[in-house]
Amino acid sequence: MWHIQEHKSVGKSCRKVPPIVLKKYELWKDLLFRHGPAILKEFPGFHDEQLQGDRKGQRSSRLNLQYRVIYYVDKNRITIYVLEISPHVY
C-alpha cells in the first residue's frame, strides 16, 4: 500500500473544483493507494505524463479536460505527494 500526502493547499482547491472532478480525484487517489503509480498506465483517460521544465521530476494526471493533479513520487518511502489540483492553462 502506498501513502498519499497532500499539500495543505489541495484541501482548499478541492472546495473550488466541480463535484465530478472531486469524484475523479478520489478515484485517482484510491487507485494509487492500492496499486501505486504504475496502475495509471492501464487507464488512458488519466493521460498520466512526466512534466518538463520547471516541473521536472513531477507528474500530471488529467481529472477532466480542464483540471489536472500535479504530484511526485518518492519510491524510497512508498509515498505520493500531491502538490496541487488546478485548471490546465492552454
Buried (B, 14 or more C-beta within 10 A) or exposed (E): EBEBEBBEEBEEBBEEBEEEBBEBBEEBBEBBEEEBBEBBEEEEEBEBEEBEEEEEEBBBBBBBEBBBBBBBBEEEEEEBBBBBBBBEEE
